[in-house]
């Protein structure tokens, strides 16, 4: 009752990284609130799945193991989460901002008349004051304690909004992969494992969709795991401008990323977008070329080890978080870098 829950996505028998990241954050939130951390593992052939999640500080693992639960389909998973939440009454539920999370989260929040904040970049616990009408119809200030601050960029990334849901439970939020850090709490952490009778939570009528075939495309690059990222913004000017970045990345053994503005302009494919509506990266070195540095982009790269900004505008917002700033046009600077590394790289 009143605990923190994380819905764990499972591909085959493997818990997704985004879910392990959320377990790490969920553990911290639960500690702040003085409650337990619980998680849901739903799929097929899940023997031993608890070994993947318990090291992240999970106090209770709810396992739903049935053939009809993998691959994921909307109705069965919605039914089991909704019915479990009606029974357990959690105060917080976290899900990955993935294809599955974006489908399941709204269904669960709608069924429970709760709220949901998508694509959060930070989650914190704090108090909140709000003016409400009392029984006499007069406005008075009401103080809410230990609310989940659901923090995310809004209005095209121009502001950072803090959203709270003081009256309804559970407070629900989705978070993209890579936004939170994945950290094992204790490899030998002991928690309770509950293997539920799926039929008590999911009626047979919910199995109305059967997946006949699945096709999973292999990733074209490893942007998330790259040690060095060369990223371009609208200031690159064109697809040809990005060709320079691919050349530089080749010399540095790096991956190429982009800002939303560059993707929207058609300079590069969306799967290379870094930021709130793209990938979150934490490379050792991040080279930003022609990127102004809007909030939504910074949210996806601010934890890089070293940030180098190449920009003709000395007042570009990204320069305020950069460790090194090269003031000049990308057309002038990038070719010199390529020439240097071609000459000096072994």
N, C-alpha and C positions, 0 to 999 in steps of 0.2 A: 504493500500500500504506500502510495505517495513517493515511490522511488523513481530513479532515472533509468529509462529504457533505451536500448539501441537495437534497431532492426538490422541484423547482419545479412548482407547479400552473400549468396553462396553460388559459385560456379562449379558444378560437379560436386566435389567434396571439399573445396577450398574456399575459405572465407576471404572476401574481397579486401584489398588494402584500405579502401575508404572506410569500411566498417571497423577495421582495427584502429584506424586513426580516430574514429568517433568514440570507440571504447576508451581510448586514452583520454580524450576530452571529457567523456562522460564520467570517468573515474574522478577527475578533478572537480567536476560540478557536484558529484555525489558527496565528495569529501567536504566541500564548502557548505552543503546543505545538511550534512550529517545523516545521510540516508544511504541506501544500498544501490549498487549498480547491477542492473539486470539486462539480459540480452535475449533476442529471439533468433534461433537458427532453424530455418524451415527449408526442407528439401527432401532428397531421397538418398538412402544409404549413407546416413550421417553418423555411423559408429565412430566414436572418438573425436567428434567435432569439437567437443568441449576443450580438448587439449590445445586447440588453436586460440581460444578466446580467454580461458582462465588466467593465463599469464599477464593479461592486461588489467587485472584487478576486478574481474566480474564475480559478484557474490552469488548470482543465481542465473543459470543457463536454462532457458525454455527451449526444448528440442521438439520439433514437429517433423516426424520422419514418415513420409508416405510417397508412394510412387507418383501420385498426381501432383505433387508439389514441386517437381523439377521436370522440365524447365519451368521457369516462372510464368504463371498466367495470373491475370488480375483478380478474378473472383475468389479463388481459394485462399490466396494470401491475404486479401482484404478481410475475408470472413474470420480467419484465425486471429489476425491482429486485433480487429474490432472486438471480437468476443473475449479474447484474453484481456484486453484493456478494460472492458466492462467488469471483469472479475478482479483484476489487480489494481485498477485505478492509479496509474502512474501520474506523476506531476510533469514529467518531461519525456519526450520521445525524439530521438535523433535518427535521421536516415541520410543516406548518401544522395547527393544531387545528381543522380544517374538516370538512365532510362527507366530503371525499375523504381527508384525512389520518387521520380517525378510522376509516375503512374500511381504508385501505392499511397504516397503521402496525402495527396488531395482526397483520395477515396476514404481513407481512414478519418481524416479531419472532418470531412463532410458528414460521415456517418455518426461521429461523436459530437458534432456541433462545436468543434474546437477550431482554433486558428492554426495557420501554418505560415512560416516565413521561409522563402526559398533562397538558396544560394548565399547563406550567411558566411561572412568572412571571420567573424569572431563570436564567441558565446561567453557571457559572463553572468554572474549572479549579483543582484543589487536590489535596492528598494525603489519604490515608485509612488509618487503622489498624484492624485487625479481628483478633479472636481466632479462630484456626482450628486444627483437629486436624492434628498432624504424623504422620509414618509410624508412630510408636510409639503413636498414639492419644492423645497428650497435647496439651493446649491451649497454643498459643504465639501471640504477637503477630506479625502479618504487616503489613508496610508497603507500601502501594500508592501510587505516584506518578502525578501528572498524570491524575487521575480527573475525569470530568465531574460536577460538582455540579448535579443537577437539582432546582431549588428550586420549591416550590409550596405553597399553603395546603392544610391537611388537617383532617380532623375538623370539617367544616362551617365552615372558615375560622377556627377557634379557635387554631390553631398554624401555624407555617411549617415544613414538613418539607424536609430536604435528603436526597435519595435518590442513592445511588451504585450502580454495577453493576461491581464490580471484576473479576469473573471471565469475563464473557461480552462478546463483541463482535459487532456494533457497539453502542455505548451509544446508545439511541434516545430521543428526546424530541419531543413536539409542543408548539407554542406558538400561542396565539391571535393573530389579526390585531390589530395596534396595540400589542402588548406591547413589542416591540422597535422601535427607531427605524430607519427606512430612510435610509441615508446613502451617497451615491456616493463611492467611494474615489478613482477616477481615471477620467475620461471616456475616456482613451486606453489603459486597462489592457490589456496583451497576455496572452492565455491560449491554450491549445491547444484546438481544437475537434475532437472525434471523432464522426463520423457512423457509428453502428453499423448493421450488418446486423440488422434487427429479427428476422428469421427464426431467427437463431442464438440468440436469447434467449427468444423467445416461440413455442412450438409452435402449429401451426394449431388443435390441440384446445382451446386456451385461449380461442379466440374463440367462446364458446358463447352469449353474450348480445349481441343487437343492439338498439341504442336506436332506436326508431321515431319518437319525437317528444319534444321537450323544451319545457318551459314555465318561463320564468324570471320571477318576479315582480319588479317594480320596487320599490326601497326606498321605504318610507313616509316616511322622514326621513333626515337627514344627521347623526346623533348623533356619529359618529366625527370628522367634519370641522368640527363647529360651533365657532365662536370663543367662544361663551358657552353653558354648560350649566346649567340649573336642574334639580336632582335632588331627588327626594323619597324619604323612607323610611317605615317603618311609622308613624312619628310623625305622618304626614299624616292618618291615621285612617280614610280612606275614598276612594272614587272622587271624591266631591265635593271632598274636600280637594285632590286632584290637579287639579281644575278651576281652582283658584286658581293653581297652578303654570303651567298652560297659558296663563292670562291674563297672568301675569308674563312668561313666555317670549315672548309675542306683543309686549309692549311693549319687550322687550330685544332682539328679533330673535334669540332663543335657541332651543335645542332642549331638550326635557324628557327627563330620564333618571330612573332609579329604582334603589333598592337591591333586593337579592334578597328581603328580608322584605316589601317593598311589593308586589313581583310575586307572591310566594307567597300574599299576602293577597287577590289579585285586584284591587288598586287600579288597575293599569295592565298593558298587554301586555308579554310577555316580551322582545320585540324592543327594549325601552327599558331593559333591565337592564344596569347598569354593574357591572363587577367580574370576579372570576375566572371565573364561569360566565356572563358576559355580554360586553358591549363594553368595550374599553379606550379611554379618551378622554384627550386632551391639550389641552383648551381654554385660551384665555387667562384666562378667568374661570370658576370652578366654584362654584356656589351650592348648598350642601347644606342641605336643609330637613328637619328631623326625622329625620336620619340619625345613628345611633349611631356608626357607623364600624368595623364588623368588618373583620378582616384581608382577607377575600376581596373586600370592596368597595373598600377603600383601594388594593388592588393594581390596580384599574382606573381610578384617577383621581389618584393621588398625584403625577403629573408635570404637573398643571395649573399654569398660570402663577401665578394668585392663587386661593386657596381661601377662601371665605366660609362660615362655619357659622352656621346659625340653629337654635338648640336650647335647650330649656327646662332641659336638664341641663348644668350648667357642667362636669361631670366626664366628659362624653361623649368616648370615645376620639378621635373625629374632630377635636375641638378642639385636640388636641396637634399636629396637622399643619396646622391652619388658620392663614392669615395674619391673618384677622379673625374674631372671634366675636361674634355678636349673641345675648345671653342673653335668651330670651323664647320664647313659644309661637308656632308658625307662624300660628295663627289671629289673633294680635295683630300680628305683624311683616309678613307677606306682603301683606295688604290695604293697609298703609301704603306699601309699596314700589310696589305697582300704582298707587295714587293719585298718588304722587310722579312716577312716570315717565310716566303719562298726561298730567300737567300740564306736565312739563318736556321731554318728548321732542319733537324736531322732526320 
